[in-house]
């Protein structure tokens, strides 16, 4: 084959890595572009390109790991996870208290459940009809 | 369809994105050509095609907005 007749330009792993690094960068750029778009069509286009680019990065990463070209970082230690878990559990409790306190000052809010991972949009804000009061 | 004139910022992002996709097309193709690993080569060849589609999508997006863009600066 063409490549094997001459000295390779770079080792296969390095070649693939340069593409992988660019896919990571371009995914971030699409996210930034989407957040800063004014036209809904342009925003949708950037969002779609971001999702595809992210999927392509994952595809290349998987192929590289299968070919032993990518060493994943070593796993975090149990005690480090425990430490962060405890710390953020306590932060969560304090934040929940804060939310409850502040919310009790707002009259009649219907509780929102977060059972689903998909983002639940905020309820539609209803403008009061004129002469309502 | 929900088409609004694009801002200067969006134009810059679309142009930068086309530069990115153009680079990726060339990078994937060149890397696939000198790659000896068949699995990586296959992924790179496939992805260079997808980047070409991305480039075309961005170009189409720009074309759609050509028609509704003002020719005079707006206040």
N, CA and C atoms of all chains as a GROMACS GRO file, in nm:
protein
  624
    1UNK      N    1   0.084  -0.119   0.000
    1UNK     CA    2   0.000   0.000   0.000
    1UNK      C    3   0.087   0.125   0.000
    2UNK      N    4   0.033   0.232  -0.047
    2UNK     CA    5   0.101   0.361  -0.059
    2UNK      C    6   0.183   0.397   0.066
    3UNK      N    7   0.118   0.388   0.182
    3UNK     CA    8   0.184   0.434   0.304
    3UNK      C    9   0.303   0.347   0.343
    4UNK      N   10   0.292   0.217   0.314
    4UNK     CA   11   0.398   0.126   0.359
    4UNK      C   12   0.522   0.133   0.270
    5UNK      N   13   0.510   0.198   0.152
    5UNK     CA   14   0.625   0.207   0.062
    5UNK      C   15   0.725   0.312   0.108
    6UNK      N   16   0.676   0.407   0.186
    6UNK     CA   17   0.766   0.511   0.233
    6UNK      C   18   0.754   0.523   0.385
    7UNK      N   19   0.842   0.604   0.440
    7UNK     CA   20   0.839   0.629   0.584
    7UNK      C   21   0.707   0.696   0.618
    8UNK      N   22   0.631   0.644   0.717
    8UNK     CA   23   0.504   0.707   0.748
    8UNK      C   24   0.525   0.851   0.798
    9UNK      N   25   0.430   0.936   0.765
    9UNK     CA   26   0.436   1.076   0.803
    9UNK      C   27   0.440   1.091   0.955
   10UNK      N   28   0.357   1.011   1.022
   10UNK     CA   29   0.352   1.009   1.169
   10UNK      C   30   0.302   0.872   1.210
   11UNK      N   31   0.331   0.828   1.333
   11UNK     CA   32   0.269   0.701   1.378
   11UNK      C   33   0.116   0.712   1.372
   12UNK      N   34   0.048   0.600   1.344
   12UNK     CA   35  -0.098   0.597   1.332
   12UNK      C   36  -0.169   0.664   1.451
   13UNK      N   37  -0.120   0.634   1.571
   13UNK     CA   38  -0.183   0.688   1.692
   13UNK      C   39  -0.177   0.840   1.695
   14UNK      N   40  -0.064   0.897   1.652
   14UNK     CA   41  -0.049   1.043   1.650
   14UNK      C   42  -0.138   1.107   1.545
   15UNK      N   43  -0.148   1.040   1.429
   15UNK     CA   44  -0.235   1.089   1.322
   15UNK      C   45  -0.379   1.097   1.371
   16UNK      N   46  -0.424   0.987   1.431
   16UNK     CA   47  -0.562   0.981   1.479
   16UNK      C   48  -0.582   1.083   1.591
   17UNK      N   49  -0.479   1.100   1.675
   17UNK     CA   50  -0.493   1.192   1.788
   17UNK      C   51  -0.511   1.337   1.743
   18UNK      N   52  -0.442   1.379   1.636
   18UNK     CA   53  -0.458   1.517   1.588
   18UNK      C   54  -0.603   1.541   1.544
   19UNK      N   55  -0.664   1.440   1.480
   19UNK     CA   56  -0.804   1.454   1.440
   19UNK      C   57  -0.895   1.456   1.563
   20UNK      N   58  -0.867   1.367   1.659
   20UNK     CA   59  -0.947   1.360   1.782
   20UNK      C   60  -0.945   1.493   1.856
   21UNK      N   61  -0.826   1.553   1.867
   21UNK     CA   62  -0.812   1.681   1.937
   21UNK      C   63  -0.893   1.790   1.868
   22UNK      N   64  -0.893   1.789   1.736
   22UNK     CA   65  -0.972   1.888   1.662
   22UNK      C   66  -1.121   1.864   1.676
   23UNK      N   67  -1.163   1.740   1.682
   23UNK     CA   68  -1.306   1.711   1.701
   23UNK      C   69  -1.352   1.764   1.837
   24UNK      N   70  -1.268   1.750   1.939
   24UNK     CA   71  -1.301   1.804   2.072
   24UNK      C   72  -1.316   1.956   2.065
   25UNK      N   73  -1.221   2.021   1.999
   25UNK     CA   74  -1.223   2.167   1.990
   25UNK      C   75  -1.346   2.214   1.911
   26UNK      N   76  -1.376   2.146   1.799
   26UNK     CA   77  -1.488   2.189   1.715
   26UNK      C   78  -1.622   2.165   1.786
   27UNK      N   79  -1.633   2.059   1.865
   27UNK     CA   80  -1.755   2.036   1.943
   27UNK      C   81  -1.782   2.156   2.035
   28UNK      N   82  -1.677   2.201   2.105
   28UNK     CA   83  -1.691   2.317   2.194
   28UNK      C   84  -1.728   2.442   2.116
   29UNK      N   85  -1.668   2.459   2.000
   29UNK     CA   86  -1.698   2.580   1.921
   29UNK      C   87  -1.842   2.582   1.873
   30UNK      N   88  -1.896   2.465   1.838
   30UNK     CA   89  -2.036   2.460   1.798
   30UNK      C   90  -2.128   2.493   1.915
   31UNK      N   91  -2.092   2.447   2.034
   31UNK     CA   92  -2.173   2.478   2.153
   31UNK      C   93  -2.174   2.629   2.177
   32UNK      N   94  -2.057   2.692   2.168
   32UNK     CA   95  -2.048   2.837   2.186
   32UNK      C   96  -2.129   2.910   2.078
   33UNK      N   97  -2.115   2.866   1.954
   33UNK     CA   98  -2.187   2.929   1.843
   33UNK      C   99  -2.338   2.918   1.864
   34UNK      N  100  -2.385   2.802   1.909
   34UNK     CA  101  -2.529   2.782   1.931
   34UNK      C  102  -2.579   2.876   2.041
   35UNK      N  103  -2.503   2.888   2.151
   35UNK     CA  104  -2.549   2.974   2.262
   35UNK      C  105  -2.552   3.120   2.221
   36UNK      N  106  -2.472   3.158   2.122
   36UNK     CA  107  -2.464   3.300   2.084
   36UNK      C  108  -2.541   3.332   1.957
   37UNK      N  109  -2.622   3.237   1.909
   37UNK     CA  110  -2.700   3.262   1.787
   37UNK      C  111  -2.829   3.335   1.819
   38UNK      N  112  -2.869   3.422   1.730
   38UNK     CA  113  -2.994   3.496   1.743
   38UNK      C  114  -3.102   3.430   1.659
   39UNK      N  115  -3.069   3.391   1.537
   39UNK     CA  116  -3.165   3.327   1.447
   39UNK      C  117  -3.189   3.182   1.490
   40UNK      N  118  -3.316   3.145   1.514
   40UNK     CA  119  -3.346   3.008   1.560
   40UNK      C  120  -3.298   2.899   1.463
   41UNK      N  121  -3.304   2.926   1.335
   41UNK     CA  122  -3.258   2.828   1.235
   41UNK      C  123  -3.108   2.805   1.246
   42UNK      N  124  -3.034   2.915   1.266
   42UNK     CA  125  -2.888   2.905   1.280
   42UNK      C  126  -2.854   2.830   1.409
   43UNK      N  127  -2.926   2.860   1.517
   43UNK     CA  128  -2.904   2.791   1.644
   43UNK      C  129  -2.926   2.641   1.630
   44UNK      N  130  -3.035   2.607   1.561
   44UNK     CA  131  -3.068   2.466   1.539
   44UNK      C  132  -2.960   2.395   1.456
   45UNK      N  133  -2.911   2.466   1.356
   45UNK     CA  134  -2.806   2.411   1.271
   45UNK      C  135  -2.678   2.384   1.352
   46UNK      N  136  -2.638   2.482   1.433
   46UNK     CA  137  -2.518   2.464   1.517
   46UNK      C  138  -2.537   2.350   1.618
   47UNK      N  139  -2.657   2.340   1.674
   47UNK     CA  140  -2.685   2.235   1.773
   47UNK      C  141  -2.672   2.097   1.708
   48UNK      N  142  -2.726   2.086   1.587
   48UNK     CA  143  -2.720   1.960   1.514
   48UNK      C  144  -2.575   1.922   1.480
   49UNK      N  145  -2.498   2.022   1.436
   49UNK     CA  146  -2.357   1.998   1.402
   49UNK      C  147  -2.278   1.961   1.528
   50UNK      N  148  -2.312   2.023   1.640
   50UNK     CA  149  -2.246   1.991   1.767
   50UNK      C  150  -2.270   1.844   1.805
   51UNK      N  151  -2.396   1.800   1.793
   51UNK     CA  152  -2.429   1.661   1.829
   51UNK      C  153  -2.357   1.561   1.738
   52UNK      N  154  -2.355   1.590   1.609
   52UNK     CA  155  -2.287   1.499   1.516
   52UNK      C  156  -2.137   1.495   1.543
   53UNK      N  157  -2.077   1.614   1.565
   53UNK     CA  158  -1.932   1.620   1.590
   53UNK      C  159  -1.897   1.546   1.718
   54UNK      N  160  -1.982   1.560   1.820
   54UNK     CA  161  -1.960   1.489   1.946
   54UNK      C  162  -1.966   1.337   1.925
   55UNK      N  163  -2.062   1.294   1.842
   55UNK     CA  164  -2.074   1.151   1.812
   55UNK      C  165  -1.951   1.101   1.736
   56UNK      N  166  -1.899   1.185   1.645
   56UNK     CA  167  -1.780   1.147   1.568
   56UNK      C  168  -1.656   1.138   1.657
   57UNK      N  169  -1.646   1.229   1.752
   57UNK     CA  170  -1.534   1.224   1.848
   57UNK      C  171  -1.540   1.093   1.926
   58UNK      N  172  -1.662   1.055   1.967
   58UNK     CA  173  -1.680   0.930   2.041
   58UNK      C  174  -1.645   0.809   1.957
   59UNK      N  175  -1.684   0.814   1.830
   59UNK     CA  176  -1.656   0.704   1.737
   59UNK      C  177  -1.506   0.684   1.719
   60UNK      N  178  -1.434   0.796   1.698
   60UNK     CA  179  -1.289   0.787   1.679
   60UNK      C  180  -1.219   0.744   1.808
   61UNK      N  181  -1.266   0.799   1.920
   61UNK     CA  182  -1.208   0.761   2.050
   61UNK      C  183  -1.222   0.609   2.073
   62UNK      N  184  -1.341   0.556   2.045
   62UNK     CA  185  -1.366   0.413   2.064
   62UNK      C  186  -1.274   0.330   1.975
   63UNK      N  187  -1.262   0.371   1.848
   63UNK     CA  188  -1.174   0.298   1.755
   63UNK      C  189  -1.030   0.301   1.805
   64UNK      N  190  -0.986   0.417   1.855
   64UNK     CA  191  -0.849   0.431   1.905
   64UNK      C  192  -0.824   0.344   2.029
   65UNK      N  193  -0.923   0.338   2.117
   65UNK     CA  194  -0.907   0.252   2.237
   65UNK      C  195  -0.901   0.106   2.197
   66UNK      N  196  -0.987   0.067   2.099
   66UNK     CA  197  -0.987  -0.072   2.053
   66UNK      C  198  -0.852  -0.109   1.991
   67UNK      N  199  -0.789  -0.012   1.926
   67UNK     CA  200  -0.659  -0.037   1.864
   67UNK      C  201  -0.542  -0.008   1.959
   68UNK      N  202  -0.574   0.009   2.087
   68UNK     CA  203  -0.474   0.034   2.191
   68UNK      C  204  -0.388   0.157   2.161
   69UNK      N  205  -0.453   0.260   2.105
   69UNK     CA  206  -0.379   0.382   2.073
   69UNK      C  207  -0.402   0.490   2.177
   70UNK      N  208  -0.489   0.460   2.270
   70UNK     CA  209  -0.527   0.563   2.365
   70UNK      C  210  -0.529   0.502   2.503
   71UNK      N  211  -0.448   0.557   2.592
   71UNK     CA  212  -0.449   0.510   2.730
   71UNK      C  213  -0.540   0.598   2.813
   72UNK      N  214  -0.650   0.540   2.856
   72UNK     CA  215  -0.740   0.616   2.942
   72UNK      C  216  -0.668   0.644   3.074
   73UNK      N  217  -0.702   0.756   3.138
   73UNK     CA  218  -0.639   0.792   3.265
   73UNK      C  219  -0.671   0.685   3.370
   74UNK      N  220  -0.583   0.671   3.470
   74UNK     CA  221  -0.605   0.569   3.572
   74UNK      C  222  -0.725   0.607   3.660
   75UNK      N  223  -0.795   0.506   3.715
   75UNK     CA  224  -0.916   0.538   3.790
   75UNK      C  225  -0.888   0.618   3.919
   76UNK      N  226  -0.984   0.703   3.955
   76UNK     CA  227  -0.973   0.781   4.078
   76UNK      C  228  -0.985   0.688   4.198
   77UNK      N  229  -0.920   0.724   4.307
   77UNK     CA  230  -0.922   0.640   4.427
   77UNK      C  231  -1.055   0.651   4.502
   78UNK      N  232  -1.092   0.540   4.564
   78UNK     CA  233  -1.217   0.533   4.640
   78UNK      C  234  -1.229   0.645   4.742
   79UNK      N  235  -1.119   0.669   4.818
   79UNK     CA  236  -1.125   0.772   4.925
   79UNK      C  237  -1.146   0.913   4.867
   80UNK      N  238  -1.094   0.935   4.745
   80UNK     CA  239  -1.114   1.065   4.681
   80UNK      C  240  -1.260   1.084   4.642
   81UNK      N  241  -1.321   0.976   4.593
   81UNK     CA  242  -1.463   0.983   4.557
   81UNK      C  243  -1.547   1.005   4.682
   82UNK      N  244  -1.516   0.930   4.789
   82UNK     CA  245  -1.588   0.944   4.916
   82UNK      C  246  -1.585   1.088   4.965
   83UNK      N  247  -1.464   1.148   4.956
   83UNK     CA  248  -1.445   1.285   5.004
   83UNK      C  249  -1.535   1.383   4.928
   84UNK      N  250  -1.533   1.374   4.796
   84UNK     CA  251  -1.615   1.464   4.713
   84UNK      C  252  -1.764   1.437   4.734
   85UNK      N  253  -1.798   1.309   4.747
   85UNK     CA  254  -1.938   1.272   4.766
   85UNK      C  255  -1.994   1.336   4.892
   86UNK      N  256  -1.921   1.321   5.003
   86UNK     CA  257  -1.964   1.378   5.132
   86UNK      C  258  -1.976   1.529   5.123
   87UNK      N  259  -1.875   1.591   5.064
   87UNK     CA  260  -1.873   1.736   5.055
   87UNK      C  261  -1.992   1.789   4.975
   88UNK      N  262  -2.019   1.725   4.860
   88UNK     CA  263  -2.127   1.776   4.775
   88UNK      C  264  -2.265   1.734   4.823
   89UNK      N  265  -2.270   1.629   4.902
   89UNK     CA  266  -2.397   1.591   4.964
   89UNK      C  267  -2.437   1.700   5.064
   90UNK      N  268  -2.338   1.748   5.138
   90UNK     CA  269  -2.365   1.853   5.236
   90UNK      C  270  -2.400   1.985   5.167
   91UNK      N  271  -2.333   2.015   5.056
   91UNK     CA  272  -2.368   2.135   4.978
   91UNK      C  273  -2.512   2.126   4.929
   92UNK      N  274  -2.550   2.007   4.882
   92UNK     CA  275  -2.685   1.987   4.830
   92UNK      C  276  -2.790   2.013   4.938
   93UNK      N  277  -2.762   1.961   5.059
   93UNK     CA  278  -2.856   1.981   5.170
   93UNK      C  279  -2.873   2.128   5.202
   94UNK      N  280  -2.759   2.200   5.211
   94UNK     CA  281  -2.765   2.343   5.241
   94UNK      C  282  -2.841   2.419   5.133
   95UNK      N  283  -2.816   2.383   5.008
   95UNK     CA  284  -2.884   2.451   4.897
   95UNK      C  285  -3.034   2.422   4.900
   96UNK      N  286  -3.070   2.297   4.932
   96UNK     CA  287  -3.212   2.263   4.943
   96UNK      C  288  -3.281   2.346   5.050
   97UNK      N  289  -3.213   2.363   5.165
   97UNK     CA  290  -3.268   2.447   5.272
   97UNK      C  291  -3.288   2.589   5.224
   98UNK      N  292  -3.187   2.641   5.155
   98UNK     CA  293  -3.193   2.777   5.100
   98UNK      C  294  -3.312   2.791   5.006
   99UNK      N  295  -3.328   2.692   4.917
   99UNK     CA  296  -3.438   2.696   4.821
   99UNK      C  297  -3.574   2.692   4.892
  100UNK      N  298  -3.585   2.602   4.992
  100UNK     CA  299  -3.711   2.592   5.066
  100UNK      C  300  -3.746   2.723   5.135
  101UNK      N  301  -3.645   2.783   5.201
  101UNK     CA  302  -3.666   2.910   5.271
  101UNK      C  303  -3.716   3.019   5.177
  102UNK      N  304  -3.644   3.034   5.065
  102UNK     CA  305  -3.680   3.142   4.973
  102UNK      C  306  -3.812   3.115   4.905
  103UNK      N  307  -3.839   2.988   4.877
  103UNK     CA  308  -3.962   2.955   4.806
  103UNK      C  309  -4.084   2.973   4.895
  104UNK      N  310  -4.067   2.952   5.027
  104UNK     CA  311  -4.181   2.966   5.118
  104UNK      C  312  -4.231   3.110   5.120
  105UNK      N  313  -4.145   3.203   5.076
  105UNK     CA  314  -4.187   3.343   5.070
  105UNK      C  315  -4.268   3.374   4.944
  106UNK      N  316  -4.264   3.282   4.846
  106UNK     CA  317  -4.339   3.303   4.722
  106UNK      C  318  -4.473   3.230   4.733
  107UNK      N  319  -4.586   3.301   4.711
  107UNK     CA  320  -4.716   3.234   4.727
  107UNK      C  321  -4.744   3.130   4.618
  108UNK      N  322  -4.804   3.020   4.661
  108UNK     CA  323  -4.858   2.908   4.580
  108UNK      C  324  -4.781   2.876   4.452
  109UNK      N  325  -4.675   2.798   4.468
  109UNK     CA  326  -4.602   2.744   4.351
  109UNK      C  327  -4.636   2.596   4.340
  110UNK      N  328  -4.665   2.554   4.219
  110UNK     CA  329  -4.688   2.409   4.204
  110UNK      C  330  -4.552   2.340   4.198
  111UNK      N  331  -4.534   2.230   4.274
  111UNK     CA  332  -4.403   2.165   4.277
  111UNK      C  333  -4.370   2.099   4.144
  112UNK      N  334  -4.244   2.108   4.104
  112UNK     CA  335  -4.198   2.047   3.978
  112UNK      C  336  -4.118   1.922   4.010
  113UNK      N  337  -4.150   1.814   3.940
  113UNK     CA  338  -4.074   1.690   3.962
  113UNK      C  339  -3.960   1.683   3.860
  114UNK      N  340  -3.846   1.632   3.904
  114UNK     CA  341  -3.732   1.615   3.813
  114UNK      C  342  -3.702   1.467   3.794
  115UNK      N  343  -3.806   1.390   3.763
  115UNK     CA  344  -3.788   1.246   3.746
  115UNK      C  345  -3.721   1.211   3.615
  116UNK      N  346  -3.731   1.303   3.521
  116UNK     CA  347  -3.684   1.274   3.386
  116UNK      C  348  -3.554   1.348   3.360
  117UNK      N  349  -3.463   1.287   3.286
  117UNK     CA  350  -3.337   1.353   3.255
  117UNK      C  351  -3.354   1.462   3.152
  118UNK      N  352  -3.455   1.445   3.066
  118UNK     CA  353  -3.477   1.548   2.965
  118UNK      C  354  -3.518   1.677   3.034
  119UNK      N  355  -3.467   1.787   2.986
  119UNK     CA  356  -3.497   1.915   3.049
  119UNK      C  357  -3.644   1.948   3.035
  120UNK      N  358  -3.708   1.976   3.150
  120UNK     CA  359  -3.848   2.016   3.149
  120UNK      C  360  -3.853   2.167   3.136
  121UNK      N  361  -3.912   2.217   3.030
  121UNK     CA  362  -3.915   2.363   3.018
  121UNK      C  363  -3.999   2.425   3.129
  122UNK      N  364  -3.966   2.549   3.163
  122UNK     CA  365  -4.043   2.620   3.265
  122UNK      C  366  -4.187   2.635   3.218
  123UNK      N  367  -4.285   2.632   3.312
  123UNK     CA  368  -4.423   2.649   3.268
  123UNK      C  369  -4.441   2.782   3.196
  124UNK      N  370  -4.529   2.780   3.096
  124UNK     CA  371  -4.552   2.900   3.015
  124UNK      C  372  -4.604   3.012   3.102
  125UNK      N  373  -4.539   3.127   3.092
  125UNK     CA  374  -4.580   3.240   3.173
  125UNK      C  375  -4.707   3.299   3.115
  126UNK      N  376  -4.810   3.308   3.199
  126UNK     CA  377  -4.940   3.357   3.153
  126UNK      C  378  -4.954   3.504   3.188
  127UNK      N  379  -4.976   3.581   3.083
  127UNK     CA  380  -5.002   3.723   3.109
  127UNK      C  381  -5.147   3.735   3.157
  128UNK      N  382  -5.165   3.812   3.265
  128UNK     CA  383  -5.300   3.830   3.316
  128UNK      C  384  -5.380   3.913   3.216
  129UNK      N  385  -5.505   3.870   3.189
  129UNK     CA  386  -5.586   3.951   3.097
  129UNK      C  387  -5.611   4.090   3.157
  130UNK      N  388  -5.626   4.191   3.071
  130UNK     CA  389  -5.647   4.325   3.125
  130UNK      C  390  -5.773   4.330   3.211
  131UNK      N  391  -5.769   4.404   3.317
  131UNK     CA  392  -5.885   4.417   3.405
  131UNK      C  393  -5.908   4.297   3.491
  132UNK      N  394  -5.804   4.216   3.511
  132UNK     CA  395  -5.817   4.092   3.587
  132UNK      C  396  -5.841   4.121   3.735
  133UNK      N  397  -5.769   4.220   3.786
  133UNK     CA  398  -5.775   4.245   3.931
  133UNK      C  399  -5.905   4.312   3.973
  134UNK      N  400  -4.089   2.880   0.784
  134UNK     CA  401  -3.966   2.855   0.860
  134UNK      C  402  -3.926   2.980   0.938
  135UNK      N  403  -3.855   2.954   1.045
  135UNK     CA  404  -3.818   3.059   1.138
  135UNK      C  405  -3.685   3.124   1.101
  136UNK      N  406  -3.687   3.205   0.998
  136UNK     CA  407  -3.564   3.263   0.948
  136UNK      C  408  -3.552   3.410   0.985
  137UNK      N  409  -3.442   3.444   1.052
  137UNK     CA  410  -3.415   3.584   1.088
  137UNK      C  411  -3.281   3.623   1.028
  138UNK      N  412  -3.263   3.753   0.998
  138UNK     CA  413  -3.131   3.794   0.947
  138UNK      C  414  -3.022   3.758   1.049
  139UNK      N  415  -2.908   3.713   1.001
  139UNK     CA  416  -2.802   3.677   1.096
  139UNK      C  417  -2.722   3.800   1.138
  140UNK      N  418  -2.667   3.794   1.257
  140UNK     CA  419  -2.584   3.902   1.310
  140UNK      C  420  -2.440   3.883   1.259
  141UNK      N  421  -2.358   3.986   1.278
  141UNK     CA  422  -2.216   3.978   1.237
  141UNK      C  423  -2.147   3.863   1.310
  142UNK      N  424  -2.186   3.841   1.436
  142UNK     CA  425  -2.126   3.734   1.517
  142UNK      C  426  -2.159   3.597   1.459
  143UNK      N  427  -2.287   3.578   1.423
  143UNK     CA  428  -2.326   3.449   1.363
  143UNK      C  429  -2.252   3.426   1.232
  144UNK      N  430  -2.236   3.533   1.154
  144UNK     CA  431  -2.162   3.521   1.028
  144UNK      C  432  -2.018   3.475   1.054
  145UNK      N  433  -1.957   3.533   1.158
  145UNK     CA  434  -1.820   3.494   1.193
  145UNK      C  435  -1.814   3.347   1.236
  146UNK      N  436  -1.913   3.304   1.315
  146UNK     CA  437  -1.916   3.164   1.360
  146UNK      C  438  -1.936   3.068   1.244
  147UNK      N  439  -2.023   3.106   1.151
  147UNK     CA  440  -2.046   3.019   1.035
  147UNK      C  441  -1.918   3.009   0.951
  148UNK      N  442  -1.853   3.125   0.930
  148UNK     CA  443  -1.728   3.127   0.851
  148UNK      C  444  -1.618   3.046   0.922
  149UNK      N  445  -1.602   3.068   1.054
  149UNK     CA  446  -1.501   2.993   1.131
  149UNK      C  447  -1.531   2.843   1.127
  150UNK      N  448  -1.660   2.808   1.134
  150UNK     CA  449  -1.698   2.667   1.132
  150UNK      C  450  -1.665   2.603   0.998
  151UNK      N  451  -1.683   2.679   0.891
  151UNK     CA  452  -1.648   2.625   0.759
  151UNK      C  453  -1.497   2.604   0.749
  152UNK      N  454  -1.418   2.695   0.808
  152UNK     CA  455  -1.272   2.676   0.812
  152UNK      C  456  -1.238   2.549   0.889
  153UNK      N  457  -1.305   2.529   1.003
  153UNK     CA  458  -1.282   2.409   1.084
  153UNK      C  459  -1.315   2.282   1.007
  154UNK      N  460  -1.432   2.281   0.942
  154UNK     CA  461  -1.475   2.162   0.868
  154UNK      C  462  -1.381   2.136   0.751
  155UNK      N  463  -1.337   2.244   0.686
  155UNK     CA  464  -1.244   2.231   0.573
  155UNK      C  465  -1.113   2.166   0.620
  156UNK      N  466  -1.065   2.212   0.735
  156UNK     CA  467  -0.941   2.154   0.789
  156UNK      C  468  -0.961   2.006   0.822
  157UNK      N  469  -1.077   1.973   0.881
  157UNK     CA  470  -1.105   1.834   0.918
  157UNK      C  471  -1.117   1.743   0.796
  158UNK      N  472  -1.176   1.795   0.687
  158UNK     CA  473  -1.186   1.715   0.563
  158UNK      C  474  -1.044   1.676   0.518
  159UNK      N  475  -0.956   1.777   0.513
  159UNK     CA  476  -0.819   1.754   0.466
  159UNK      C  477  -0.741   1.666   0.564
  160UNK      N  478  -0.761   1.693   0.692
  160UNK     CA  479  -0.689   1.617   0.795
  160UNK      C  480  -0.728   1.469   0.792
  161UNK      N  481  -0.860   1.443   0.786
  161UNK     CA  482  -0.908   1.305   0.783
  161UNK      C  483  -0.859   1.232   0.658
  162UNK      N  484  -0.865   1.300   0.544
  162UNK     CA  485  -0.824   1.237   0.419
  162UNK      C  486  -0.675   1.207   0.418
  163UNK      N  487  -0.593   1.307   0.460
  163UNK     CA  488  -0.448   1.288   0.463
  163UNK      C  489  -0.409   1.182   0.566
  164UNK      N  490  -0.475   1.184   0.681
  164UNK     CA  491  -0.444   1.085   0.786
  164UNK      C  492  -0.482   0.945   0.738
  165UNK      N  493  -0.599   0.933   0.673
  165UNK     CA  494  -0.643   0.802   0.622
  165UNK      C  495  -0.545   0.748   0.518
  166UNK      N  496  -0.490   0.839   0.436
  166UNK     CA  497  -0.398   0.797   0.330
  166UNK      C  498  -0.266   0.744   0.384
  167UNK      N  499  -0.219   0.800   0.496
  167UNK     CA  500  -0.090   0.752   0.548
  167UNK      C  501  -0.106   0.655   0.665
  168UNK      N  502  -0.232   0.624   0.700
  168UNK     CA  503  -0.259   0.535   0.813
  168UNK      C  504  -0.243   0.388   0.772
  169UNK      N  505  -0.180   0.309   0.857
  169UNK     CA  506  -0.162   0.166   0.826
  169UNK      C  507  -0.265   0.077   0.894
  170UNK      N  508  -0.334   0.133   0.994
  170UNK     CA  509  -0.434   0.056   1.068
  170UNK      C  510  -0.568   0.061   0.996
  171UNK      N  511  -0.620  -0.057   0.952
  171UNK     CA  512  -0.743  -0.054   0.870
  171UNK      C  513  -0.866   0.002   0.942
  172UNK      N  514  -0.882  -0.026   1.071
  172UNK     CA  515  -1.001   0.024   1.142
  172UNK      C  516  -1.000   0.177   1.151
  173UNK      N  517  -0.885   0.232   1.188
  173UNK     CA  518  -0.871   0.377   1.199
  173UNK      C  519  -0.889   0.441   1.061
  174UNK      N  520  -0.832   0.377   0.961
  174UNK     CA  521  -0.843   0.428   0.824
  174UNK      C  522  -0.989   0.437   0.778
  175UNK      N  523  -1.065   0.333   0.814
  175UNK     CA  524  -1.206   0.328   0.776
  175UNK      C  525  -1.286   0.441   0.844
  176UNK      N  526  -1.260   0.458   0.974
  176UNK     CA  527  -1.329   0.564   1.049
  176UNK      C  528  -1.294   0.701   0.988
  177UNK      N  529  -1.167   0.724   0.960
  177UNK     CA  530  -1.123   0.853   0.907
  177UNK      C  531  -1.183   0.882   0.770
  178UNK      N  532  -1.189   0.779   0.684
  178UNK     CA  533  -1.247   0.797   0.551
  178UNK      C  534  -1.395   0.830   0.560
  179UNK      N  535  -1.464   0.758   0.648
  179UNK     CA  536  -1.607   0.784   0.667
  179UNK      C  537  -1.629   0.926   0.720
  180UNK      N  538  -1.548   0.964   0.819
  180UNK     CA  539  -1.567   1.095   0.881
  180UNK      C  540  -1.533   1.210   0.787
  181UNK      N  541  -1.440   1.189   0.694
  181UNK     CA  542  -1.410   1.297   0.600
  181UNK      C  543  -1.533   1.326   0.515
  182UNK      N  544  -1.613   1.222   0.484
  182UNK     CA  545  -1.738   1.241   0.410
  182UNK      C  546  -1.837   1.323   0.492
  183UNK      N  547  -1.847   1.291   0.621
  183UNK     CA  548  -1.941   1.363   0.709
  183UNK      C  549  -1.900   1.510   0.720
  184UNK      N  550  -1.770   1.536   0.729
  184UNK     CA  551  -1.725   1.676   0.737
  184UNK      C  552  -1.759   1.752   0.609
  185UNK      N  553  -1.757   1.682   0.496
  185UNK     CA  554  -1.796   1.747   0.370
  185UNK      C  555  -1.944   1.783   0.374
  186UNK      N  556  -2.025   1.696   0.432
  186UNK     CA  557  -2.168   1.726   0.446
  186UNK      C  558  -2.189   1.846   0.540
  187UNK      N  559  -2.110   1.850   0.649
  187UNK     CA  560  -2.120   1.963   0.743
  187UNK      C  561  -2.087   2.095   0.672
  188UNK      N  562  -1.982   2.089   0.593
  188UNK     CA  563  -1.940   2.208   0.519
  188UNK      C  564  -2.053   2.256   0.429
  189UNK      N  565  -2.114   2.163   0.358
  189UNK     CA  566  -2.224   2.197   0.267
  189UNK      C  567  -2.343   2.254   0.344
  190UNK      N  568  -2.373   2.196   0.461
  190UNK     CA  569  -2.485   2.244   0.542
  190UNK      C  570  -2.462   2.389   0.585
  191UNK      N  571  -2.338   2.420   0.625
  191UNK     CA  572  -2.305   2.557   0.666
  191UNK      C  573  -2.314   2.654   0.548
  192UNK      N  574  -2.269   2.606   0.433
  192UNK     CA  575  -2.276   2.689   0.312
  192UNK      C  576  -2.422   2.715   0.274
  193UNK      N  577  -2.507   2.613   0.286
  193UNK     CA  578  -2.650   2.629   0.257
  193UNK      C  579  -2.714   2.729   0.353
  194UNK      N  580  -2.674   2.718   0.480
  194UNK     CA  581  -2.727   2.807   0.583
  194UNK      C  582  -2.694   2.953   0.548
  195UNK      N  583  -2.572   2.975   0.503
  195UNK     CA  584  -2.529   3.109   0.464
  195UNK      C  585  -2.610   3.159   0.344
  196UNK      N  586  -2.632   3.068   0.250
  196UNK     CA  587  -2.706   3.105   0.129
  196UNK      C  588  -2.851   3.145   0.161
  197UNK      N  589  -2.914   3.069   0.252
  197UNK     CA  590  -3.051   3.100   0.295
  197UNK      C  591  -3.060   3.241   0.350
  198UNK      N  592  -2.955   3.281   0.422
  198UNK     CA  593  -2.958   3.412   0.488
  198UNK      C  594  -2.914   3.526   0.398
  199UNK      N  595  -2.858   3.492   0.283
  199UNK     CA  596  -2.816   3.595   0.188
  199UNK      C  597  -2.936   3.679   0.146
  200UNK      N  598  -3.045   3.608   0.115
  200UNK     CA  599  -3.163   3.673   0.059
  200UNK      C  600  -3.230   3.770   0.157
  201UNK      N  601  -3.225   3.739   0.287
  201UNK     CA  602  -3.298   3.824   0.382
  201UNK      C  603  -3.208   3.925   0.452
  202UNK      N  604  -3.081   3.930   0.414
  202UNK     CA  605  -2.989   4.025   0.479
  202UNK      C  606  -3.010   4.166   0.428
  203UNK      N  607  -3.009   4.266   0.518
  203UNK     CA  608  -3.024   4.405   0.474
  203UNK      C  609  -2.899   4.451   0.397
  204UNK      N  610  -2.918   4.546   0.305
  204UNK     CA  611  -2.802   4.597   0.230
  204UNK      C  612  -2.752   4.729   0.289
  205UNK      N  613  -2.833   4.787   0.377
  205UNK     CA  614  -2.793   4.909   0.447
  205UNK      C  615  -2.778   4.879   0.595
  206UNK      N  616  -2.682   4.943   0.665
  206UNK     CA  617  -2.671   4.920   0.809
  206UNK      C  618  -2.801   4.960   0.881
  207UNK      N  619  -2.843   4.875   0.974
  207UNK     CA  620  -2.967   4.903   1.049
  207UNK      C  621  -2.928   4.971   1.180
  208UNK      N  622  -3.016   5.056   1.230
  208UNK     CA  623  -2.986   5.130   1.353
  208UNK      C  624  -2.977   5.034   1.471
   0.00000   0.00000   0.00000
